[in-house]
Amino acid sequence: MSMAKPLSGIRVVELGQLLAGPFTGAILGYFGAEVIKIEPPGGDPLRQWREVNNGTSFWYRSLGRNKKSVVLDLKTEGGRDVTRRLLKTADVVIENFRPGTMEKWALGPEDIKPDNPGLIYARISGYGQTGPFSQKPGYASVTEGYAGFRYINGHKDEPPVRPNISLGDTVAAIHAALGVTLAIIQRHQSNEGQVVDVALYESVFNLLEGIIPEYDGAGVIREPSGSTITGIVPTNTYRCADDKFVVIGGNGDSIFKRLMLEADRPDIANDPALAQNPGRVIHQQRIDDALADWCAAHTSTEIIDKLETVKVPVGPIYSVADMLEDPHYNARGLFETVEIDGEPLKIPAIMPRLSETPGATEWPGGDVGAHTHEVLSELLGMSDEDIANLSRD
């Protein structure tokens, strides 16, 4: 008999739009939470972003999975009143409005706490709920720069490079989901809820590894380093004879020796000055030039086969088309197939993978307001007439 998912029995009201808040809700819903997504009339704007099919983006089919869509206009007193009643029944609320907006609507943590002291209130914003910049608008692109992430990407003396995803939003959502689950554990001990304050820039800041102590202790500012990583050699991307790229991570001492022997460079493999990483950092250009020349003389498949034989970490640069064809991706179950208007659509599974209580997609993101009547009638006991009046207003 299969066990219940980890968050079964947890009710989440999602008030966020676009990405950070909704991805938080998607993670929680994937692992069993009941997620009620409050959408404005017309729906979450992300429904119309990027590739759209029959009025709804493919992206929303993934991001809106396992959620009940309820249309409520928070700019009206009626919409706010129904939302307030829903929050009184919830275990978790997710919102990613500018700080102060929920308080303006009398939907803030202190407004709901008297009726629902156990509510876990997840707040996602660009710069956090406090501090001198809390009121600044903060999209992921801006906060990635403010957090120092953009500074270290790209090539020296050129404009910083951004990855072609909304990294700050996604990382913030993962932090928010982690904060919510930690707060749920704490609530089991105290029976009290709390606010989970997640800032996009702080979530990105969490990715910076040793950058802060290296600067404070040694005065070193980590600079952009192209396709390498500062202070670890060799780890780089190389062009092969078939014009494809491979990533080689040969920075372990014994791995480095095997790598250079396979690359027909025993002079480098057996050089005592290069036996450990500090020496390799000094001679990085020599090592990279040798590997670049070797890769340029072989196809990417040949390089991968050679290095895998001698157990050196190596891999291709995959596009999404490569992922979908890859046997390992498919064996690990990274794609789930849902049905949209009778047609199959692959969407990504959500990690992490749990052996006994795995998450799953029960249904894809549906139409705007598809669950309004169900939720308001069953959860709040509203009559058909009440719901019709609310819709008209």
Secondary structure, DSSP 8 states (H G I E B T S, - for coil): -----TTTT-EEEE---TTHHHHHHHHHHHTT-EEEEEE-TT--GGGGSSSEETTEEHHHHHHTTTEEEEE--TTSHHHHHHHHHHHHH-SEEEE-S-TTHHHHTT-SHHHHTTT-TT-EEEEEESS-SSSTTTTS---HHHHHHHTTTGGGSS-TTS-----SS-HHHHHHHHHHHHHHHHHHHHHHHHS---EEEEEHHHHHHTT-TTHHHHHHHH-------TTSBTTB-SEEEEE-TTS-EEEEE--SHHHHHHHHHHTT-HHHHT-GGGSSHHHHHHTHHHHHHHHHHHHHTS-HHHHHHHHHHTT--EEE---HHHHHH-HHHHHTT-EEEEEETTEEEEEE--S---SSS----SS----TTTTHHHHHHHHH---HHHHHHHHH-
